């Protein structure tokens, strides 16, 4: 019997991202129901052309830093690098990651050096970038492959610092018509949220439910509270392990 034995937990991440969290929860005995409400949608042909041109500039060494605010962006970036038969280690720039999960994805693909924000949000990533370049930040050319609906903290903060930022739309998240339904026979013990967009999409589909809510970080928790949820736990570490740990500690 695991420490989460018979706890019914809803995982709302996209199926491609849910595997680690689901596996960890099950290892502790939880009953997991995956209800993905978002998926990654390709950008328009024109936006894709702009994105590819930016990556070619990165390969040529134009950028002093490349910023990643999700593992999705890393994977999309790397897919194009791989399609050009480019060794990731040949891209000579600095990489900046919003949190440990994004850093882990960058490392897996061989990108370095990586600067990781102390707290996984855009505000702390902005501070990390400013600290790395110091008084020379106004001379830097930076690339940010971003989601269409990403928060604008980096755009506003870096342009105020004088940096030249190419904030390129690389993907967007969209609602999906999931065939998964809420379990009818057993009460839900926990619902996990890993992004504000997932909070909003799940709430739009199912409304506010009577269950404990665990969020991957403070930004997601704020979105959940704004949507009407009572947040019971916020992960100290913005990762699948962090979510599982905080659920165990608050079971």
Secondary structure as UniProt FT lines:
FT   TURN            3..6
FT   STRAND          8..11
FT   HELIX           15..27
FT   TURN            28..29
FT   STRAND          31..34
FT   STRAND          38..41
FT   HELIX           45..59
FT   TURN            60..61
FT   STRAND          65..68
FT   HELIX           71..83
FT   TURN            84..85
FT   HELIX           88..90
FT   STRAND          94..97
FT   HELIX           100..108
FT   TURN            109..110
FT   STRAND          114..116
FT   HELIX           122..133
FT   HELIX           134..139
FT   STRAND          141..147
FT   TURN            148..149
FT   HELIX           153..161
FT   STRAND          164..175
FT   STRAND          190..193
FT   HELIX           196..206
FT   STRAND          212..215
FT   HELIX           218..227
FT   STRAND          231..234
FT   HELIX           240..249
//
